[in-house]
């Protein structure tokens, strides 16, 4: 559970720092024998920083739940 907690904490930290993921798709608009025109269309996927903080909290709970100080 400790490893899962650490992974979730790091994922939450990444979401908190990088709140937007952008990616592009390409589509062929015109295709003939000699000419090919493609269009790149951007897409943006945004996260709220609050969701990253919540994920870090959940990961912290999972990490500290398995903590055994012996």
C-alpha angles and dihedrals in degrees: 000000000000092000092048090049092052092048091051091048091052091046090051091048090052092050090048093051099037105041097168130052115194126193136168133222123197125216129187108238102175125015122179134147096279105015130058121178121191129186123213113211118195122220125193125203112192131196128198114240087227090065090054091050090049090051091051089052092051091048090049091052091050091047097048094041090068094042112124114181101199 
